[in-house]
């Protein structure tokens, strides 16, 4: 569980200081565990935690976003400043190509994996 130890209104205000129509804060706190079994034996147990926070500003038809794992108020205010600077400068990342790419030879899919719930 994430304990928010910062003033979200202060962070949103800092993110919008250079303009923008909308701003939000995304908080993530995920714990995961993976168990690898081979021949009815547990071979490996891997666990980890992903924790961080993102700040997004929408200005016109552009979106500005930055992410950090420093969830202190000063860290988030610095992050909001980075996003606000992006809004002020109005730089674009460029076009994203949505052209389908061919697979490299020798990496054919023998059997499509079943995805439960899809």
URRAZI-V553908 format. One line per field, one symbol per residue. ss: DSSP state (H for helix, E for strand, - for the rest). phi: phi as a letter, one per 20 degrees, with the letter a starting at -180 (. if undefined). burial: I if it has 24 or more other ideal C-beta (glycine too) atoms within 12 Angstrom, else O. A space follows every 10 residues. Layout:
ss = ???
phi = ???
burial = ???
//
This chain:
ss = -------HHH HHHHH----- -EEEEEEEEE EEEEEEEE-- EEEEEEEEEE EEEEEEEEE- -EEEEEEE-- --HHHHHHHH HHHHHHHHH- ---------- ---------- --------
phi = .eeedbefff fffffefdop ebbbdddcbc dcccdddclm cfebcccacd babdcccdcm ddddbbcbde efffffffff fffffffffm fdfofdedff defffncfef bfffdfnd
burial = OOOOOIOIOO IIOIIIIOOI OOIOIOIOOO OOOOOOOOOO OOOOOOOOOO OOIIIIIOIO OOOIIIIIOO IOOOOIIOII IIIIOIIOOO OOOOOOOOOO OOOOOOOOOO OOOOOOOO
//
